Amino acid sequence: MKLYTHAKRGGLYEIVSGSARLQCSTAPEFEEQLGKAHWTVYRNVDTGAVYVRLTDEFMDGRFAEVPDK
């Protein structure tokens, strides 16, 4: 399991899904704007909370991969 740490908050996270797509049938304008983007689904290792973030944001330096020990 690859772990990542958040640059500002320092929490530990693992990716639940490497890539997800937004589907929003009740608000087509959101799907048109955001549905083509790729999203990363990730989980806080300590709390279990699950988050979704644009993959470009996840990989832009906000998170750093924790080296294997």
Secondary structure, 3 states (H helix, E strand, C coil): CCEEEECCCCCEEEEEEEEECCCCCCCHHHHHHHCCCCEEEEEECCCCCEEEEEHHHHHHHHEEECCCC
